[in-house]
Amino acid sequence: MINERRKLLELFKNYKEGDASSLIPMMQDVQDQYGYLPEEEMVKLARFTHLPVARIYGVASFYNQFRLRPLGKYVIRVCRGTACHVKGSLDILRILESELGIKAGETSKDLNFTIETVACIGACSIAPVIAINDEFHGGLTAKSLSKLVSRYKKMVQKERKQ
């Protein structure tokens, strides 16, 4: 229990125990450290802030900035804005889902790929467009998308071998 207490104090050393007003910055710190909000860390947050775990979870699920599951190494954001929609972004999304075996909002079991949809990426002139870890790929067709996905899958395989 003492070791657990030390870990708790180290993680939240910049905050005052019992101060619930710092909850969101504390949650941001946890997410920065882990890439998401692990359940066990939300329990620690609850203990430190003296808030119920349900309150921590409620804040985490209310704000879009917080993730309750880890993201994949390659986060693929599919633009669903008007220009992209008109130019076939729904088809792009379906192809991605089929080739990666996951749906929008999901992460592959191996934690390599996550597919997200966004309202607008802001690259309408190259619609339809996706961003993979903030690298833009536009003017996509079924063929060019398949080649792109294949390239990333090969990168993953190469990384596994190293």
trRosetta pair geometry for C-beta under 8 A, 3 or more apart (Angstrom, degrees):
i j d omega theta_ij theta_ji phi_ij phi_ji
1 4 5.5 -51 -150 35 33 115
1 5 6.4 39 150 -23 64 104
2 5 5.4 -52 -152 33 34 116
2 6 6.6 37 149 -21 65 101
3 6 5.7 -50 -152 31 34 112
3 7 6.6 35 151 -18 64 103
4 7 5.8 -53 -152 35 32 113
4 8 6.4 36 150 -22 64 107
5 8 5.6 -54 -150 34 31 116
5 9 6.4 27 154 -16 65 106
6 9 5.8 -57 -147 39 31 108
6 10 6.2 31 154 -21 66 107
7 10 5.8 -56 -148 35 29 111
7 11 6.3 29 156 -19 64 107
7 44 7.7 -80 111 -129 101 142
8 11 6.0 -57 -150 35 27 109
8 12 6.5 -18 166 21 63 110
8 44 5.4 -159 -112 -161 94 107
8 47 6.6 -65 -133 92 147 124
8 48 5.7 -174 -179 -73 111 109
9 12 6.6 -78 -139 60 25 82
9 13 6.2 62 156 -84 65 74
9 17 8.0 -38 -105 -65 81 118
10 13 5.8 -8 -147 -44 29 111
11 29 7.6 139 173 123 79 122
11 30 7.3 38 179 -91 121 84
11 33 7.7 -75 -140 -13 97 170
11 41 7.8 -153 -171 -141 158 98
11 44 6.8 35 66 140 154 143
12 15 4.7 -57 179 46 94 112
12 17 7.5 104 111 -82 132 71
12 26 6.0 10 -118 -133 106 116
12 29 7.7 133 -101 84 63 148
12 45 8.0 138 -71 -109 134 62
12 48 5.2 99 19 -163 168 158
14 29 7.9 172 46 -90 123 159
15 19 6.2 -146 176 61 93 119
15 22 4.7 -179 -135 112 119 157
15 25 7.6 165 -84 91 122 110
15 26 5.7 -6 -47 -82 164 112
15 48 7.4 70 94 154 125 127
16 19 4.1 69 76 -15 96 133
16 22 7.2 128 38 3 75 142
17 48 5.7 -106 -128 -166 78 72
17 49 7.9 -141 -161 -85 49 30
17 50 7.8 84 164 -26 77 101
18 48 7.8 -116 -41 159 38 50
18 49 6.7 108 -127 -159 18 33
18 50 4.8 21 -121 -1 71 128
19 22 5.1 44 113 10 108 109
19 49 6.9 -76 71 -129 39 76
20 23 5.4 3 -172 -43 61 112
20 49 4.8 92 -96 -178 68 111
20 50 7.1 -90 -57 61 101 81
20 51 5.5 103 -111 -56 118 120
22 25 5.3 -58 -170 51 76 109
22 26 5.4 81 131 -29 89 105
22 49 7.6 -154 66 -105 82 110
23 26 5.7 -66 -150 39 27 112
23 27 6.2 26 157 -20 67 107
23 45 7.2 85 -143 177 81 117
23 49 5.7 44 -91 -114 92 159
23 51 7.0 13 -98 1 131 156
23 56 7.3 -145 -160 -110 119 75
23 59 6.3 43 137 91 130 180
24 27 5.6 -52 -145 35 33 112
24 28 6.4 37 153 -21 64 103
24 59 6.9 -130 -84 175 78 133
24 63 7.6 83 -129 -20 109 165
25 28 5.4 -51 -148 34 36 115
25 29 6.5 40 152 -22 65 101
26 29 5.6 -50 -152 32 34 114
26 30 6.6 34 150 -17 64 102
26 45 6.0 141 126 -130 125 106
26 48 7.5 -164 -164 93 155 136
26 49 7.2 -172 51 -59 163 120
27 30 5.7 -51 -150 35 35 112
27 31 6.3 32 153 -16 66 106
27 37 6.4 -14 -160 -99 91 130
27 45 6.6 42 -82 -123 76 156
27 56 7.5 167 -89 -159 117 89
27 59 6.7 -148 -48 114 162 123
27 60 6.5 -157 -153 -87 140 87
27 66 6.2 -29 154 -102 125 128
28 31 5.7 -56 -145 40 31 109
28 32 6.2 38 152 -24 65 104
28 65 7.5 -12 -101 132 92 130
29 32 5.6 -51 -147 32 30 114
29 33 6.5 27 154 -18 63 106
30 33 5.8 -60 -154 36 31 110
30 34 6.2 -10 164 14 69 112
30 37 5.8 61 111 -116 122 77
30 38 7.8 -125 168 30 113 77
30 41 4.9 145 -159 157 132 137
30 42 8.0 138 138 -68 165 55
30 45 6.8 -65 -40 -63 153 121
31 34 6.5 -73 -132 56 28 85
31 35 6.9 -41 -175 136 63 6
31 36 6.1 -5 -133 -135 82 12
31 37 5.6 -38 -79 -59 89 78
31 65 7.8 135 91 140 171 87
31 66 6.2 -130 -75 -127 146 71
31 67 6.8 116 -138 37 118 84
34 37 7.2 121 71 -92 131 23
34 38 5.6 -104 177 -15 164 103
34 41 6.6 -145 -14 -19 153 159
34 70 7.6 -101 151 -94 88 96
35 67 7.5 -40 141 70 62 133
35 70 5.4 47 103 -134 119 86
35 71 6.2 -121 166 29 111 89
36 66 7.9 92 -155 -180 61 64
36 67 4.1 -79 -122 97 91 102
36 68 6.4 57 178 162 113 4
36 69 5.9 -90 -155 95 161 15
36 70 4.8 -128 2 -84 136 49
36 71 6.9 157 -57 -13 110 74
37 41 6.1 -132 -166 80 63 116
37 42 5.7 67 161 -61 109 102
37 60 5.3 -109 59 -132 162 137
37 66 5.7 6 -15 -171 131 106
37 67 6.6 159 9 78 80 51
37 68 5.8 -39 61 -106 96 52
38 41 4.6 87 64 7 86 105
38 42 7.2 -151 96 -8 45 84
39 42 5.6 -54 -152 32 35 112
39 43 6.7 38 150 -20 66 101
40 43 5.5 -47 -153 31 37 116
40 44 6.7 40 147 -18 64 101
41 44 5.3 -47 -150 35 40 114
41 45 6.4 48 148 -22 66 99
42 45 5.4 -45 -148 33 36 117
42 46 6.5 42 150 -23 63 101
42 53 6.1 86 132 -151 100 89
42 56 4.6 154 -168 124 95 135
42 57 6.2 66 178 -67 150 73
42 60 6.7 -55 -108 -31 128 151
43 46 5.6 -50 -152 32 33 115
43 47 6.6 33 150 -18 64 102
43 53 5.8 -10 -102 -105 62 122
44 47 5.7 -52 -150 35 34 111
44 48 6.2 29 155 -17 67 109
45 48 5.8 -60 -145 40 29 108
45 49 6.0 5 165 1 68 114
45 51 7.7 -28 131 55 82 109
45 56 5.1 125 94 -124 122 142
46 49 6.5 -67 -137 49 22 94
46 50 7.9 71 168 -107 53 3
46 51 5.4 -106 -138 78 66 72
46 52 6.3 -23 -149 159 120 15
46 53 4.4 -50 -66 -78 160 62
46 55 7.3 129 -115 54 96 94
46 56 5.1 -100 -67 -19 90 136
47 50 7.6 15 -179 -74 26 43
49 56 7.7 141 45 -78 135 106
51 55 4.5 -95 165 71 115 139
51 56 6.2 131 99 -48 119 86
52 55 4.8 104 64 -4 79 100
52 56 7.6 -146 101 -2 48 83
53 56 5.5 -53 -155 35 42 113
53 57 6.2 40 149 -17 71 106
54 57 5.6 -54 -145 41 32 112
54 58 6.1 41 152 -27 64 105
55 58 5.4 -50 -147 32 30 117
55 59 6.6 29 155 -16 63 101
56 59 6.1 -55 -154 35 30 107
56 60 6.3 28 150 -18 64 110
57 60 5.5 -57 -145 40 32 114
57 61 6.1 20 160 -11 68 110
58 61 6.2 -61 -141 42 24 101
58 62 6.1 29 157 -27 62 111
59 62 5.7 -57 -144 31 28 114
59 63 6.6 2 169 2 65 108
59 66 7.5 78 124 -1 73 161
60 63 7.1 -71 -146 44 21 90
60 66 4.4 -123 -152 129 68 150
60 68 6.1 99 144 -75 125 96
61 66 7.5 -80 -57 85 24 120
61 68 7.0 7 -82 -44 80 133
63 66 5.2 75 82 5 97 103
67 70 7.4 99 127 -102 129 19
67 71 6.4 -41 -168 -43 170 94
69 107 6.3 -165 131 16 119 130
70 107 6.7 -145 92 110 67 174
70 111 6.1 -5 107 -129 124 119
71 75 5.3 -9 175 -82 128 115
71 107 6.1 -165 -145 -95 34 133
71 114 4.7 -63 -160 -20 78 159
72 75 6.1 154 63 -74 83 60
72 107 4.7 177 -44 -147 91 96
72 108 5.8 58 -98 29 133 89
72 111 5.4 176 -117 -179 62 46
72 112 5.2 6 -164 101 112 22
72 113 4.4 -42 159 76 169 5
72 114 3.8 -177 16 -24 100 81
73 111 6.5 83 -24 134 83 77
73 112 5.2 -29 30 -140 107 48
73 113 7.5 -33 50 -60 73 39
73 156 7.6 145 63 -106 137 98
74 112 6.2 9 21 161 98 67
74 113 5.2 -21 71 -104 98 66
74 114 7.3 180 91 26 50 69
74 132 5.6 -8 -172 -169 101 102
74 133 5.9 -80 -136 -32 60 107
74 152 5.8 94 -135 -167 174 133
74 156 7.8 -90 -6 -68 128 110
75 114 4.7 -15 -115 64 71 110
75 116 6.5 6 -178 5 96 116
75 132 7.2 155 77 -154 46 49
75 133 5.8 107 43 -75 80 60
76 96 6.3 -164 123 -156 150 142
76 100 8.0 -166 24 -42 147 161
76 113 6.5 2 -4 -163 113 94
76 114 6.8 178 25 85 70 53
76 115 5.1 -23 72 -108 105 63
76 116 7.1 163 84 27 51 68
76 130 5.8 -1 -172 175 90 126
76 131 7.4 162 -153 82 44 47
76 132 5.2 -13 -101 -101 74 79
77 116 5.0 -23 -107 75 71 99
77 117 7.4 122 -162 -125 63 15
77 118 4.9 20 -178 -12 112 122
77 121 6.6 133 116 -91 117 112
77 130 6.3 159 79 -164 50 70
77 131 4.5 -4 54 55 106 95
77 132 7.8 -168 20 -75 69 33
78 84 7.9 164 167 157 71 145
78 89 6.1 139 168 -176 100 103
78 92 6.0 169 -143 107 118 111
78 93 4.9 114 156 -87 168 90
78 96 6.6 -146 -68 18 131 156
78 104 7.0 -83 34 -108 127 116
78 115 6.7 13 -12 -170 113 93
78 116 7.1 -179 20 90 74 45
78 117 5.1 -37 68 -108 95 68
78 118 7.1 162 72 20 42 75
78 130 5.1 -27 -101 -108 58 98
79 84 4.1 153 106 -35 105 168
79 89 5.9 -104 86 -122 69 146
79 117 8.0 118 -122 -160 6 67
79 118 5.9 -37 -105 70 52 93
79 120 6.1 43 -154 -139 101 36
79 121 4.1 -79 -85 -6 118 107
79 123 7.2 -132 -59 50 159 90
79 127 7.1 -107 93 -118 137 86
79 128 6.7 -174 66 -164 103 71
79 129 5.0 31 13 71 136 83
79 130 6.7 -145 1 -88 81 42
79 131 7.8 81 -43 -9 94 90
80 84 6.3 -111 -115 87 13 123
80 85 6.0 50 -174 -69 58 98
80 89 5.6 -173 -106 115 50 143
80 90 7.8 66 -125 -69 91 70
80 93 7.7 22 -83 -53 99 138
80 117 5.0 32 -26 -177 127 111
80 118 6.7 168 17 74 86 38
80 119 6.3 -56 67 -124 92 27
80 120 7.7 -92 65 -66 54 49
81 84 5.0 82 56 20 76 105
81 85 6.6 -136 97 -12 32 93
81 89 7.8 100 43 -18 55 162
81 119 6.2 68 -78 148 77 54
81 120 3.4 68 -78 -103 127 86
81 121 7.0 -119 -7 16 125 64
81 124 6.5 -88 106 -91 140 94
81 127 7.6 -108 76 -104 103 125
82 85 5.6 -56 -142 34 26 113
82 86 6.3 24 161 -17 63 106
82 120 7.9 -8 11 -93 70 114
82 124 7.9 7 69 -124 81 120
83 86 6.0 -56 -150 36 28 109
83 87 6.3 8 157 -2 63 114
83 124 4.0 98 28 -151 160 95
83 127 4.1 -154 133 -43 99 160
84 87 5.8 -69 -144 50 31 101
84 88 7.9 -84 173 61 58 44
84 89 3.9 48 147 -51 98 134
84 92 7.9 -66 179 28 104 142
84 120 7.8 171 9 -122 120 66
84 121 7.7 74 -44 17 146 104
84 124 7.3 -111 -36 -119 79 63
84 127 4.4 -138 -83 -142 58 107
84 128 4.4 90 -152 -125 81 73
84 129 6.0 -94 -99 28 120 72
85 89 5.3 -57 -84 33 40 113
85 90 6.8 46 -140 -27 70 94
86 127 7.4 47 61 135 86 146
87 127 4.4 132 30 131 147 103
87 128 4.6 -165 99 -43 106 83
88 91 4.4 -31 -178 32 96 118
88 92 6.2 106 125 -24 83 91
88 128 5.3 -100 72 -27 74 141
89 92 5.1 -49 -148 35 43 119
89 93 6.3 48 152 -23 69 100
89 127 7.4 -65 -54 -164 106 95
89 128 4.3 175 -77 -138 74 125
89 129 8.0 -29 -100 38 111 46
90 93 5.6 -49 -150 33 33 114
90 94 6.5 34 152 -19 64 104
91 94 5.7 -53 -147 36 33 111
91 95 6.4 34 154 -20 66 105
91 142 6.9 -67 149 -75 117 95
92 95 5.9 -56 -150 35 29 111
92 96 6.5 30 152 -18 63 107
92 128 5.1 -163 -26 129 147 145
92 130 6.6 -162 158 -47 134 115
92 140 5.5 72 -111 100 126 138
92 145 6.0 -174 -138 -91 82 154
93 96 5.7 -57 -151 36 31 112
93 97 6.3 30 154 -19 66 107
93 104 6.2 -11 -164 -60 118 121
93 115 7.5 117 -149 177 79 130
93 117 6.7 8 -111 -89 134 110
94 97 5.7 -53 -147 36 31 112
94 98 6.3 30 155 -19 64 108
95 98 5.7 -57 -148 38 30 111
95 99 6.1 20 159 -13 67 111
95 142 5.8 -174 -93 -132 152 78
95 145 5.4 81 108 108 143 142
95 146 7.0 -91 176 -65 126 79
95 149 8.0 -149 138 -24 97 146
96 99 6.1 -62 -141 42 26 103
96 100 5.9 -2 170 5 66 117
96 115 5.6 137 133 -114 127 134
96 130 7.6 137 -71 -103 144 157
96 145 7.0 -89 -63 176 80 126
96 149 6.9 -179 -118 -85 66 131
97 100 6.6 -71 -136 51 20 92
97 101 7.8 111 171 -64 52 4
97 102 6.5 -112 -140 85 65 43
97 103 5.4 29 -135 -109 120 46
97 104 6.8 -58 -79 -32 115 70
97 115 6.6 -111 -82 48 71 175
98 101 7.7 19 -179 -69 23 44
99 145 8.0 -175 -1 135 153 98
99 146 6.7 -176 -91 -119 147 70
99 149 4.7 38 131 149 150 164
100 108 6.2 -105 173 -71 101 118
100 113 5.1 -110 -151 106 135 155
100 115 6.6 155 67 -42 151 120
100 149 6.9 -122 -56 -151 90 125
101 108 7.0 75 73 -116 95 98
102 106 4.1 -147 -178 95 107 119
102 107 6.9 -83 -155 123 160 4
102 108 5.4 -116 -37 -76 138 67
102 113 6.7 173 29 99 138 107
102 114 7.9 -79 114 -128 153 35
102 115 5.9 165 100 11 106 114
103 106 4.9 77 58 2 68 126
103 115 7.0 -133 131 68 25 128
104 115 5.0 -92 -107 118 50 108
104 116 6.6 91 -164 -132 82 20
104 117 5.0 12 -161 -25 139 103
105 115 7.2 -30 6 87 32 79
105 116 6.7 80 -80 -111 44 61
105 117 7.7 -35 -46 10 80 89
106 114 7.2 -158 104 -140 36 65
106 115 6.5 13 54 43 70 92
107 111 6.2 17 157 -117 120 54
107 113 7.0 169 -153 93 58 46
107 114 4.3 -24 -99 -94 83 89
108 111 6.6 -132 79 -39 78 13
108 112 5.3 -27 66 49 134 79
108 113 4.5 57 -9 50 122 85
108 114 7.5 -121 3 -66 73 47
110 156 7.9 88 115 -177 137 134
112 156 4.9 33 -149 -124 145 138
113 152 7.6 93 -89 132 113 133
118 121 5.9 92 85 -68 132 72
120 124 7.5 -13 -160 -64 109 96
121 129 5.6 -114 54 98 146 120
121 130 7.9 169 -53 -134 156 19
121 131 5.8 160 -134 -25 136 117
121 136 7.1 139 153 -114 141 107
123 126 5.2 -31 152 43 104 102
123 127 7.4 157 107 -60 73 64
123 129 4.7 -65 85 79 118 177
123 136 5.5 136 -72 -147 171 144
123 138 5.9 -124 136 -78 125 132
124 127 5.5 -10 -160 -39 48 114
125 138 7.8 27 93 178 61 160
126 129 5.2 75 97 -77 93 120
126 136 7.1 90 78 154 145 123
126 138 2.7 31 143 156 116 161
126 139 5.4 -72 -169 -32 80 81
127 138 6.7 -34 -48 -154 15 104
127 139 7.7 66 81 -75 25 46
128 138 7.3 180 93 -149 32 64
128 139 7.7 124 47 -97 52 10
128 140 5.2 -67 81 48 93 101
129 136 5.9 -11 -170 -164 120 97
129 137 6.6 156 -153 81 68 47
129 138 4.1 -21 -98 -100 98 84
129 139 7.8 26 -80 -12 76 43
129 140 7.0 151 -96 -6 30 108
130 136 7.7 158 86 -149 39 52
130 137 5.4 -12 62 59 83 99
130 140 6.7 33 2 -36 99 153
130 145 7.9 83 7 -121 137 104
131 134 5.6 9 174 -110 122 23
131 135 6.4 144 -160 61 70 35
131 136 5.3 -32 -99 -91 82 59
131 137 7.4 164 -95 16 31 75
132 135 5.3 -30 67 59 77 95
132 137 6.6 26 0 -7 102 120
132 148 7.8 -174 -25 166 145 117
132 152 6.9 -123 -161 -87 156 143
137 140 6.3 63 130 -70 95 110
137 144 8.0 -176 169 140 113 112
137 148 5.9 81 -166 -128 162 155
139 144 7.4 9 107 68 77 167
140 144 5.4 -146 -143 83 59 114
140 145 4.9 60 -172 -62 117 98
140 148 7.6 -58 -122 3 111 146
141 144 4.8 86 44 13 80 100
141 145 6.7 -146 84 -6 37 89
142 145 6.0 -60 -148 38 25 111
142 146 6.4 27 155 -21 62 107
143 146 5.9 -54 -149 33 28 111
143 147 6.6 27 153 -16 63 105
144 147 5.7 -53 -151 37 35 113
144 148 6.3 38 150 -22 66 106
145 148 5.5 -54 -148 36 33 114
145 149 6.3 32 155 -18 67 104
146 149 5.9 -52 -145 37 30 109
146 150 6.2 34 153 -21 63 108
147 150 5.6 -56 -148 37 29 115
147 151 6.4 35 152 -24 64 103
148 151 5.7 -51 -153 30 31 114
148 152 6.8 24 153 -12 63 104
149 152 5.9 -58 -152 39 34 107
149 153 6.3 35 151 -20 67 106
150 153 5.6 -53 -145 36 31 113
150 154 6.4 33 154 -20 64 104
151 154 5.8 -55 -152 34 29 112
151 155 6.6 33 149 -22 63 103
152 155 5.4 -47 -149 31 38 116
152 156 6.6 41 151 -21 65 100
153 156 5.6 -50 -153 32 35 114
153 157 6.5 35 150 -18 65 103
154 157 5.6 -51 -147 37 35 112
154 158 6.2 38 153 -21 66 105
155 158 5.6 -54 -148 36 30 113
155 159 6.3 32 153 -20 64 106
156 159 5.7 -55 -150 35 30 112
156 160 6.6 35 151 -24 64 103
157 160 5.7 -51 -152 29 33 114
157 161 6.8 31 153 -20 63 104
158 161 5.9 -57 -156 32 33 111
158 162 7.0 32 150 -23 64 105
159 162 5.9 -55 -154 27 36 112
